[in-house]
Amino acid sequence: MPVSPSKGLKVFVSGTSLSLCCATSALALAWAAPAAARESVTADPAEQPAASQPVAAQDADTAAGQARDTQAEEIIITGLRGSLQRNLDVKRTSSGVVDVISAEDIGKFPDSNVAASLQRLPGVSIQRSGARGEPTGITVRGFGGDFNTTLYDGRRISTATGGRQIDFSTVGVDFIGQLSVLKTPDVTLSSSSIGATVDIAFPKPFDRPGFRVAATASGSIQDRAEDIVPTGGLLISNTWGDSFGILGSVIYTRRDTDTNRVYVNGWPGGNFAPCQLQGSTAATCAPTAPGAGVAASNARTIPGWFPQQYGAEQQRVNDERIDARLALQWQPSDSVMVTLDNNFSRQEVVSENYAFGVWFNQTDLRNVELDENGTAINFTQAGSPTDFTSALNTEILKTNQTGLNIKFDASDNLKFEVDGAYAKSWRNPDGNIGSQNADIGYGGALGTNLQFIVGGDSSKAFPSIANFGPAGSGADWANQALIGSHVTVNQTQRNTDELWQFRAVGSWEQDDLTVKFGGQFYQDTFDFLNQSTFTNNFWQAYAGYGAPSGRTTGIAPLPASLYQGSISLSDFIPGYNGSLPPSVFLFSPVAYQNYLTGLGNPQTQVIPGYNYGSVTGFTGTFDEAVDPGSVLNVRERTWSLFMRVNFKTEIAGMPFHFNAGIRNETTNLRSTGQGRLPTSIATSTADPTLLTVSYGATQPIVSGSDYSYFLPSADARLELAPDFLVRVSASRTLTRPALNLLNPVLNVGSGQRVGALTANGGNPNLRPYLADNFDLAAEWYYQRNSYFSVNAFLKNVTNFIVGGVTTQQINGVVDPTTGQPAIFSVTQQINGPDATVRGVEVAWQHVFGDSGFGFQANATFVDTNRPYDDQDISQTGFAVTGLANSANFVGFYDKDGFQIRAALNWRDEYLLQFGQNQNTGSFGAEPTFVDESFQVDLSTSYDFNKNFSVFAEALNITNNQQSTHGRFANQLLDVFDYGRRYTLGIRFRY
């Protein structure tokens, strides 16, 4: 094979046996060695700075390469193949089970989203934002969300989203150096993730001394959004001698997406009366709880499920993000390296939503047809109102983290590292209103005898309605003369998350033995606050629909100038069966609220249509008020001590690597909330489906708890042959409860509806999930850039946190619609059952010689002893969420500066969570399942020369749609059609 001494990344082979360059060198080159530049790079680990090593490569047993043969031939690996080889270097030499994705070049990561890249790894699947189609979270071996810890350069990052997990769409991907997924724990780093620890490594100045520049610019378009939107990034790095370096980068990212959605906001379970069923001959029908004197035909004894709210909407989403990073490095001597860095991100997602919706009450349903599972697949409801809504939603997430790292070599054997960081995140920090909502429509005298029909499986069909329109007149569906004002909801979630962390590590290395020891401290302080027009009841100020609906409240007709057109609902979700009404309105919620405000102050003048009977204190503006039940402060302090021992030896002439570690974590938790109890409930004079709740005084409630856990781990790797090895790992890990579950109060929300009274309570005494984990893997590295592996895993998890739903009275308040004590569906979290999760990961990577062709393929098969039982209607049903078989295939060609790659991703149906948007039923927390999905993405690039290249990307080229369902497959919850996205751009490197 021809060899050039000045091209690409060098590895060494002898015969057919690959000798790998050392992991330290390869990782340093993950961002520093551009493929197009064709620069000569040495594989000598002594020439690569330790600062470039990510967590997965810091073990002593990865410091030396695998070059065993003395006669070697240089082989060139560039671009994508070079990146894949570096990934294999880390995977092969790591003590535990680690998968890696490294940048193909500075400013050239394999995918435009971090989560999208991670899903190419065995055992890793993604969750998408339905409205944007963007991957926002990951599931590893069936464990998603809070079960996975994400680090920046080995540090935890703060997040104000409400949980512990991060939203991966908030992470700029252009200048990431490497992603490491640790499926078995490193006790010197963290043991707080049952799924995996994801470490995102960023470049630093001394990773590649000298002056470096990288820039990228692109435009993208979604096939329904119409506008081309920009993305651009710039990185500059320089070093001065061997003592000082600085690196700065900034990335601007924009994504516009128009998504069509058909939804059912919950399938509550409850009991029907025989008189409600299709074919009933009962003269009258008054569904009532069974009891003395209740006629059999009226007794609610037949279990079933019905749709709480049905509708369709178009969501027009603008996602803008800025990421910036500054890193300074000072090396006053060969034995000291000081790194100061700052990471900043700000994401603003603005969504304009236009929809219609209809609301159902179980006791109002008639002519009900139940299928064999009890799902109401056909029924009518008399007097059904119809609402047209618009919303302007603005969600801002801002994060800033500053860190200082000092590495000091006390001697050739003894080294120390000290790392400290402060981070703070804000959700909606700039005084913006999170959601401004306008709701108009008709009801009352214009309510229709609406029919609802389920037409099939949620992955193929959405429900239909018939006899729609005012008083059943479909021709008047959008007759502006009949439409009046209804509820007006503004609400904003404001959170902050403040995180202090400190870590000190010492290591002793001598011959084939390494000992690491140290301690770690975290203080995480989370503040929640929600404010809305529900709290002060201003949301009902002009409810009622007005005179055309026979109401004295509400303004009708509304000015024609408020209407800006309409969106057709014809062929709204391509490929799906089901029919929709003709259209929804385009109108601005801001203009609508301004119009109502312009009517004046109803406290100083009489304004026809104002809801004087149910709303007090409203002076004309839809001001938000703080909901006391949402106010929560959680402070969590964790102290950890750890030690890990690594050694290398031989067994029967075969290299054997072993490490054993212990970690002890002690946590102190303090949770403070504000409690208040309802004192009365009243019906709304504007709308018989709405309720007004009054409360007693608010009181602070403080709760605290402490717990401590011992977390051991052990990993062993035996190289049976130069190209074949086996691994065995065992560990104990934990995952702490989500912070928003630790509220010490029971909260009854103010925005209640008839037949759907709800409350929720936290539990500050929740204990972490605990998992005992076992891995057994075999890996065959049979040629350069190729391997085959099989990994079996088992996780025994205890202390599962389950959200039980109970029905109960609260403070003796009376339901005005029944005259009886009000019955609330109360959701609370408890530690409960245990479960076992088991699975097998199979991965195969192959490159066809020097042809440029190759592929990556993997599949994950998972199972549990606690699957979901759809026949269990108890209020404490339990199952393991997130489990699904999955498979990925990436085929590529990469040669002579040209690259093309097709990525196929499949994931089977899985249980996402317990709980739905409207979870008011009698059978506990209803499930949300995500249907099977299959997506194909395509990317390509061409290097004009060593400095310039162009690239293109087509995402979701098969137009995959995301759909979810409830307990049974025909209980559609959501179907999102977010379309395809196309990107074209250029890169510059110097």
N, C-alpha and C positions, 0 to 999 in steps of 0.2 A: 504494500500500500504506500503511495507517495506520502511523504512527510514534509511539512514545512516547519522549520524551527521558530517561526515568528507568528504563528497563527493560533488563536484560541487558548483553551484551557488544556493543559497537558495531564494525561494520566499515563500509566505504564502497564504494558501487558507483555507476557511471555508465553508463547504458544497460544493456547486458547484460554489461559487463566488470566483473569483480570487482577491487577494489583491496584488498589484504590489509593488515591492521594489522601492525605490525612484530612480528617473532618474539620480541623481548625482552619486549614488553608481554604478548603472548599467553601466553608461558610463565609469567610471573609470576602470571598469573591462573588458572593451571591448578588451584591449590588455593584461591585467595583470593577468587574471585567466585562465590558461590552462585547457582545458577539461580533458586531459589525466592525469594531475597531481592529479586530484580529491581532491584539497585542499579545506578546509572549508573556506568560505568567508562570512563575516557578511554583512547584508544589512543596517547597521546603517550609515546614511549619514554623521554623525560626523566623522566617521573613514576614509572617502574618501576625498582626497585633492581637493580643488576647481580648481587647475590647470588642472585637468583632464576633466573639463567640456567643451564640444564643444559649439559653439554658440547656437545651437538649444536648449540647456538645461540650459541656464543661467538665464532664467526668474525666478523671485521669485516664481511664481506659480508652478514651477517644483521642488522646493527644498524639499518639503515634499512628502512622499510616499502616497500610496493609501490604506494603511493598516487600515481598519476600524473595522475588527472583532477581538475580544479579544482572541477567542479560535482558534488557528491556527495549521495546520499540515505542516511540512516541506516537500517540494517536490523538487526533484533534476532536474535541467536543465543543460545539458552539451553540448559542441560542437556546432553543427549547431543550435540545438534547443535553446541553451543558447543565441547564437547570435541573433536569431529571436526574442526571448523574450525581449532582451535589445532594439532592434529596436522598438518594440511595446511600451515599456515604454516611449521612447522619443516621439514617434508619439502621444500617448494618452495624455501626459501631456503638450505638447507644446501649446502655445497660437494660433499660426498660423498653416498653412498647411505645415507640414514637413514630409519627409520620410527619413529613416536612414538605412544605412548598416554598421554594425560593424564587426570587426574581430572576427572570431570564437575563435581565440587564438593568442598570440603573434606569428608573422610570418605566420599566416594562414588566409589570406583573401579569401573570397568566390570564386573570379575569378582571373585570371592572368593578367587582365587589368582593369583599373579603369572604363573606359567607359562600358566594358562588364558587370561589376557589376551593374552599374547605370541603364542599360537597363532593369533590372529585376523589376524596380520600375514602378508603374503606371504613365502614362503620359510621360515617358522617352524613347526615341529611340536613335539609334546610327547612325553615318556615318562611313563607313569603307574606309580605303585606299585600292583602288582596287589592287594595285600592291602587297601589303603585306597581305591584308585580315584583317589587324589589325583595331579594333575600334579606331578612332582618335578624334571623336567629338560626341557631344550629341545634341539632339533636345528635348526640354521640352514643351509639349503642343503646338507643331507646330513651336516653335521658336528655331532656332539653332544658332551655331557659336557665333557671337558677342552679341547675345541677352542673353547669359548666362555668368555670372561672376563666376570664380573659384578662391577660396581663399586657402591659406595655413595658418591654424591656425588663421583664421580671417583676413589675410592680402592678398592684391592683389599681384599677381606675374607678373613679366615682361615676355614678349614673343617677340622674334625677328622674328616671322613667317611672319608678315605683317598685321595681324589683332589684335583684342583684345582677341580672344579666345585662349585657350591653346590646344596643341596637347596632348591628354591624353596618347598616346603611349610613351611620354617622362616622365611619372610619374611612378617611381618604386612602385609596389603595395605591396611588401612582408611585409613591416613593417608599413603600414598604420593602424591607430587605428580605424578610423571611417570616413564615408562619410555622410554628412548631405546635403539634398537637400531642400532648403527653397523655396517653391513655392509662398509663400506670404512674403513680405519683413520684415526684422527687421531694422527699421530706424536707430538704433544705430550702425548698421554694414554697410549697403549699400542699396540703392534703385535704383541702376544702372543696373538692369537686368529685362527685361520684361518677359523673360522665367523663370529663376530660378537662385538662388545663390547656388553654390556648395562649401561647406566648407570641406576641407580635414584636418582632425585632426591627428597629429603625437604624438607618445608617448613621455613622459618626465620622468626624473628620479623619481620624487616624486609621480608619478601616482601609483607606487608600490615600496615602500622603500625596500632596501636590494639589494643583488647581483642577477642579472638576465642575462642569456645568451640564445639567440635563434639563430639557424643557419639552413639554408636550402640549398640544392644542388639538381640539377635536370639536366636531359638531354632531349632535344626535337628534333623531326624530322618532317619535312613536307614531305608528301608522294611523292613529285617530286624532292625535294632538295637533297635527298640521305644522306647527312652528319648529324650526331648527334651533336648538339651544346649545350654548357653548360649554366647554369644559377646558380648563388650562392649568398647567402647573409649571413651577420653576424651582430648581434646586441648584444652589451654588455652594461649593465647599473648597476650602483652601487650608493649607498648613504652612507654617513658617518654621523651617528647620525641623528639629525633632522635639520642640518644646510646646508649640501652641497651634491649635487648629480651630476653625469655626465652620459650621455648616448651617445653612438656613434653607427652608423650603416653604412654599405656599402653594395650595391647590384650591382652585375654584371649580365646583361641580354643580351642574344644573341638569335636572331631569323633569320633563313635562309629560304627564300621562293622563289620558282621558279613559276612564274605566266605566264600563256598564255593569250594573249589579242588579240582580233580582234577589229579594231576601224574604225570609220569614224570621221575625225577631223572637224566636223561641217557640218550642212545642211543649207547653206545660202539660203535666199529667194530672188527671182528676177523674171524678166519677160522673157519668151521665145518668139521667133518669130514663126509664123505658119510654116515657112519652116523647122524648126528644128524638128517638130513633126513627129512621125511615120506615114507613108502613104503620106507624102508630095510629090507633083509632080513638085515643083518649079525647074526650070533649074539651078539656082544658089541660094545660101543661104548666105546672109551677114547680120546677125542680127544687127539691129540698133535701137536707140531710135526713137520713132514715131516723125514725123515732115514732113514738106513740101518736096515733092519729094521722100519720102521713100515709096517703094512699100509695099503694105499691107502684102505680104508674108514675108517681112524682118522686119516689125515693131514689136518690142518687146512689146507685149500687153497681153500675157497670163501668169498670175502669177503661180509660182511653186517653188519647192525646189530641189536642187541637192547636191550630196556629194562633198565636197571640196577636201578631200584627203582620200584614203582608204588604209588599210594595216593590217598586223598582226605582232606581235612581242612576243618574250619571254623575260621576265624581271627576272633576277636573283638577288635577293635582300638580302643583308646582313645588319641586323639591330643590332647594338651594343650600349648598354647604360650602363652608370655608374651613380648610385645615391649614395650620401653620406650625412649624417646628423650628426651634433654634437649639443647637448643640455646640457647646464650647468644651474643648479638651486642653488640659495643661499637663505636661509631663516634665516636671522639674528635674527628674533624674530617671535613670533606666528602671528604677524600682518603684516609682510612684506614677500613677495616672489618676487625674482628677477630671471628672466629667460633670458638667452642669447643663441641664437641658430643660426645655419647656415645650409642652404640647398644648395646642389650642385648637378647639373645633367649635363651630357654630352651625347648626342646621335649622333651617326654617322651612317647614312644610305647610303650604297654604292650599287648602282644598275648597273648591266651590261645588256644592252638591245640590242637585235638583231632582226632586222625587215626588212620588205619590205614595200614600199609605192608607190602609184600612185596618180598623181595630175590631177584634172579636172578643166576646165574653162567653165563657163556656155555657152558662145557664141560659143565654139568649139563642143558642143554636137550635135549629129544628131540621127535621128530615135528614138526620145525621146517618150517613153510611160509614160503618166502621169496617176496616179490612180485618184479616185474620189476626193481626197484631194489636188491634185496637186503635189504629190511626184513623182519624176522621178524614176520609178521602173525598167526601162530598156532603155539603150541607148548605142551608140557607140561614141568613140572619136578617130579621126585619129591622128596618130603621137604621141601617148601617150608614154612618157618616163617611165622607171621603175627604182626605186632607192632601193638599199640595204643599210641599215644603221646599225651602231653600236654606242653605247654611253656608256661612263663611267660617271655616275652621282654620285657625292659625296655631301651629305647634312649634315652639322654639325650644331647642335643647342646646345649651352652651356648657362647655367643659374646659377647664384649664388645669394643667398639672405641671408642677415644677419639682425637679428632682436633682439631688446631688449624690454622686457616687465617687468613692475614693478606694482605689486598689493600691495595696502596699505589700511589697515583697520584703519581708523581714530577713529572709535568708533564702538560699536555694531550695530549702525544704518547706519553710513556713511562710504562708501568705495570709493576708487579711483583706477583707472587703467590708466597707461600711456604706450603707445606702439609706437615704431618707427622702421622703417626698411628701408634698402637700397638694391635694387636689380638691376642687370644688366644682359641682355641676349645678346648673339651674334649669328648671323647666318653666317656660314662659316668664323670663326675668324682666322683661322690658315694659310691663304694664299693659301688654296687649290683652284683648279678650280672646280666650281660647276658642269659643264657638259662639257665633251670632246666628240665631235661628229665626226663621219666619215660617209660620204655619197658617195657611188659609184653606178654605174649602166650603163644604156645605153639609148639612145634617138636619136633625130635627124633622120638620115637615118635608124636607127634601131627602131624608134618609131613604135608602133603597132596600128592597128585599134581595140582598146580594147573595149570589151563589158562589161557592168556593169549590174548586175541583182539583184534586191531585192527579196528575197525568202520567206519573211514572217515577223511575229511579232518579235520585238527585244528581247523578252524573250525566243524565240524558235529558231530563225534562224539568221545567219549573211549573208550579201550580198556575192555574188560570182562574179568572173570575168572570161571571156572567151576570146580566141584568144590572150592569153598572150605570152610573150617571145619576143626575138629580131625579129622584122619584122613579128611577129605572129608565130614564131617557138617555140612551147612549149618545144620541146626537147632541145632547147638551153637556156632555162630559166636561168640556172646557169652556162653558158659557160664562163669560166674565160677569155678566149681569146678575148671576145667581151666586157668585162666590163672595164670601165675606171673611173677615179676620177671625183668627182663632188664637191659639197659644203662642207666646213669644218667649223663647228660652235662650238666655245667655248664660254661659258657664265657663269657668277657667280653673284648671288644676295648676297650682303653683307649688313646686317642690324645690328643695335644695338638698344636696348630699355633699357633706364635707368629710374628707378622708385624710387623716394623718397616718403615716406608716414609717417604720424604722426597722432596719434589718442589719445585723452584724454577723459576719461569717469568718471563721478561720479555717485554714486547711493545712494539713501536713502531708507532704508527698515524699516518699522514699522508696526507691526501687519500684516494686509492683504493688505498693500499698498507698492508699490515700484515705485520710480521715478528715471529714468535714464536720464542723460543729458551730453552733451559734444560737441566736435568738431573734425573735421578730415580735413587733408590736403594731397593732392596728387600733385606731379609734375612728369609728364611722358614725357620723351624726346625721340623721335623716329627718327633715321637716316636711310634713304634708299639710296642704291647705286647699280646700275647694270653695269657690264662691260662685253663686248662681242666682238667677231670678226665681228658682224654686224656693230658696230659703225665705225670702220676704214675700213670696206668693205673687210677685209682679208678673209672673208668666201668664196669669189668667186675666190680666188687666182688660183685654179686649177680646176675650174668648166668647164663643157663642155662635159665630157665623152671620149674625145679623138678621134683618127682617125677611129676606127671601126664604130663610130656613125656619121662620116662625118664631124667632128669638128676639128678645128686647136688648140683648147684649151682642156686641160685635158690630163692625162697620161693614156695610155692604150697600151698593157695590163699591169696590175699591177703585181709585183713579186708574184709568187706562194707561197712564204714563208709567205706572209701576211695572207693567208687563213688557218684557224685552224680546218676546218671541216664544218659541217652544222647541222641544226636542222630541223627535218622533221615536216611538217605541216599537216601530215595525222592524222585524229582524234584529231585535235588540241584542240577543245572545245567539250568534250564529251557531248552527248545529244543534241547538236545543229545541225540543218540543215544548209547546205551551204557547198561550196567547196572552197578550197584554192589552190594556186600553190604548187609545190612540197616541197620547202624548203626555208630557209634563211641561210645566211652565218654566221659562227662564225669567227670574226676577231676583232683584238684589235684596237680601235681608237688611242691609244697611239702609237702603232707600225706604224700605217698608217700615222699619223702626223709626226713621226720621219723620215719615209721614204721620205715624201715630203720635209721636212726640209733638209734632206741629199742631195737633188738635188742641193743645193747651194743658193746663193743670186742672184735673178733675176735682181737686180739693177747693178750688177758688171759683169754679164755674161748672155748670151742668153740661156734661158732654154726652149726648145721646150715644149709646152703645158701650159706654164704660161699665165695667162689672162692679157696680156699687155694692152688690149683695155679698161678694166674696173677697174683695180686695180692699185693703186699707193702707193708707200711707203712701200710695203712689202719687207722685207729683208731676208725672209726664215723661220721665226718662227711665229707661229700663236698666237701672243700676243693679249691679250684682251685690249680694250680701254673703258674708262668710258663713258657711255651714259649720256650726260648732262640732257636729259629729264627725266632720272630716279632719279636724285639727289633730295632728299627731306628731309627737317628737320621739324618736327612737335613738338612743345612744348605745352603741355596742363597742365594748373594749375587749380585745383578744390578745393574750400573751402566749407566745409559743417558744419552746426550747426544742432543739433538734440535734441529732448526730447521725452521720452516715459513714459507713466504712466500706471502701471498695478495695478489692484485691484481685490480682491476676496470677494464675498458676497454670499448670498443665495436669490433665488427667489422661493417663495412657498415651501421652504425647499429643493430646488435643488441647488447644488453648481453652481455658476456662476462666470466665469473668463472673464475679459475684459481688453484690453489694447488699448490705442490710442497713436499715435505717429505723430510727424511732423519732417520733414527734409527739409532744404533749401540748395540747391547746386548752387554755382556760379562758372562759368568756364571762364577762359581766354585762348584763343587759338592764337598761332602764327605759321604760316606756311610759309616756305621759299623753293622756287624751282628755277630751272634754265631754262629759256625759250629760244627757238631758232625756227626760221621759215625756212621751206624749200625754196630754191631758184631755184632749177631745179631738174628734174628727167630724167634719161637716161636709155635706155635699156642696158642689158648686152650683150657683144659680145659672151659670152660663152654659154648663155642659154636664149632663147627668153621669158621664163616665169619670169626671174629675172629682178629687177629694182635697179638702184643705185640713191640714194637721196643725194643732196648737200644742205648745210645749211648756213645760215648767222651767225652772231656773237651771242654768248651766253650771256644772261643778267640775273642777279639775280632778282627774283620777290618775294616780301614779302607781305603777307596778314595777317590780324588779325581780330578776332571777340570775342565778349563776349555774354554770356547768363546766365540767372538765372532762376531756377524753384523751386517751392514750392511743396513738395511731402508728402502728408498726408497718414496715414494708420490707420486702426482699425480692431481689431480681437475680437471676442466674442465666448466663449465656454460655453454651458449650459449642465450639466449632468442631463438628464431627469431621469435616473436610474443609479444605481451603475455600470452597464455594458453598458450603452447606452448614447451617447452624440451627440450633433449637434454643428456645427461651422458656423459662418458667418464672412467673411472677405471682406474688401474693401480697395483699395489702389491706389495710382498713382506711376508709376515707369517710368524710361526712359532708353534708350539704346543709347549711343553716336555713331556717325558714325565711321566706320572703319578708322583707321589713314591713310591708303594708298589712301583713297578717297579725302583727304583734300589738294591735290597738287594744287597750284594756277596757273599751266601752262597747255597749250595745247601741247601735245607731239606727233610728227610725227616720228614713228620708222624708222630706216634705213633699216631693212630687209623687203622690200616690194616685192610683186609679181604682175604680170599683172592681171588686173581685180579684184584685192583684196586690194586696197589702204585703209589703216586704220589709224586712229589717236585716241587718247584718252585724255580726259581732266578731271582734278579734280575740286573740288568745296570747297574752304576753308570756305564758308559761310553756309555749311550744318548745320541744326539744329538736335538735337536728336529726335529719335522716342519717342513719349509719349503714355503711355497706362493707361487707367482707368480699374482696375481689380476688379472682384467680384467673390467670392467663397461661395458656400453653400454645406456643407458636413454633412453626418450622418455616425456615426461609432458605431458598435456593437461589444464589446469585450466579447463574450459569454462564453468563457472558457479559461483556461490557454493556452497561446501561440497561440490563435486563434482569428480571428476577421473578420468582413465583413464591407465594407464601400462603400459609393457612394458619389462622389464629383462632383458637377456641377460647371463649371467656365465660365466666360465671360470676354473678353478683347476687349475694344474699343481702337484701335491704330490709332494715327494721325502722320503726318509728315513722312510717309513712304518714304524711299529713293529709287528712281527708276533710273535705268540706261537707259536713252533714247539713241537711235542711230539715228543720223541725217546724211544726205548726204549733203556735202557742199564743196566749193572751199576753198583753204588755200593759201594765199599770191599770188594768180594768177598763180601758177606753171602749166605747160602744161604736159599732159599725152602724152609721145612720141608714144604710141601705137595707139592713136586716133587723135593726133594733136589738140585736144580740151582741154580746161581747165580741170585739174585733179579733179575728184570727189572722195572725201574721205568719208568713213563711220566713223563718229566721235561718240565715246561713251562718254557721260558725265552724271554725277549724279545730281539729283535735289530732293528737298523735294516736295512731291506731295500729293497723295491721302491718304484717310484713309480707315480703314477696321475694321470689327468686327470678332473676332475669338471666337467660343463657343464650348464647349465640355463637356463630362462626363467621369469620371474615375471610374471604378468599380474594387475593389480589394477584394480578399478572401484568407485568410491564415487559414489553419486548420491542427492540429496535432491530430492523432488518439490515444488519451489516452497515455498509456505508451508503445505502440507497437513499437515506433520508426519511424513509417511511418507518413508522412505529405506532404502537398503541399502548394505552393503559386501560385495564379493565379490572373491576372489582365488584363483588357482591357481598351483601351482608344478610344473614338469616338469623332472626331473633325470635324468642319465644318466652313465655312466662307461665308460672303456675297460677297466676291471678289474672286471667283474661276477663274481658267485660262480659257480663251476663245480662242480655237485654230483657230477660224475663223477671229480673229482680226489681221489684217496685218498692223495696224498703227504702227508708230515708237515709240509710247509711251505706248504700252500695259502694263498692270499691273495685278498682282495677288499675293496673299499671298503665300510665299514659305514655304516648310517644313511640310505642313499639311498632315497627313496620319493616318488612323486608325491603331492600333497596339494591339498586345496581347502577353502575356508571360505566360508560365506555368513552374513551377519548382516542380518536384516530388522528394522526398528524403526518405531515411531510415538512421537513426542515432541512434545507440544503441550499448552499450558494446564495444566502441572503434572502431566500424566499421561504415563507412559512404559511401553512394553512392547517387549521385544526377544527375538527368537528367534535362536539361534546354532547353526549346523550345521557340524560339523567332520568331514572325511573324510581318512584317510591310507591309502595302499596298503600292501601287505606290504613289509617291509624286513628286511635283515640287521642285527640289533642288535649282535651281538658274536661273537667266536670263543671257545668255551668253554661248558660246561654245568655244572650242579650236580655231576654225576659225569662227569668227563671222563677216563676211564681206557683209552680204546681205542687201537688200533694205527695209526689213520689220521690222527693229528694232532689239533689242537684242533677239535672238532666245532662247527658253527655253531648259533646261536640266532636264529631268525627270529620276528618279530612279525607276526601275521596282520592283514589289512585290518580297519580299524575305522571306525565311523561313530557319532557321538554328537550328540545334540540337547539343548541347554540353553535354558531360558526364564527371563527375569527381568522384573519389572515394579515400578513405584513410583508413588506419588501424593503430591503436595505439598499438604498441608492449608492451609498458609500459608507465610510466609517463614521460619518457624522449624522446623516439624515436617513430617515426611514418613514414610510407611510404605513398606516394600518387601517383595518376596517373590521367591523363586528356586526353580526346580526343575531339578536337574541330572540328566543322563542319563535323560531321560524315555522314551527308546526302549529302556532297559535294555541298553545295549551291554555285551558281555562281552569281556574281554581274553584272547587266547589266543596261545600261542607254539608253535613246532615246531622240529624239528631239520633235518637235511640234506634230508629230503623231507617233503612236506606231511602225510603220515599219521603222522609221528613226533611225536605230541603231547608237549610238555614241560609246559605249564601251561595251564589255563583257569581264569580268575578270574571269578566272578559277584559283583560288588560292589554291585549294585542302584542304586536311585535315592536322591537326597537332596533334602529339602524344607526351605526356610528362610523364616521370617517375622520381620520386625524393624521397628524404628522408628529414625529419625534426628532429631537436634536440632542446630540451628546458630544461632549468635548472633554 
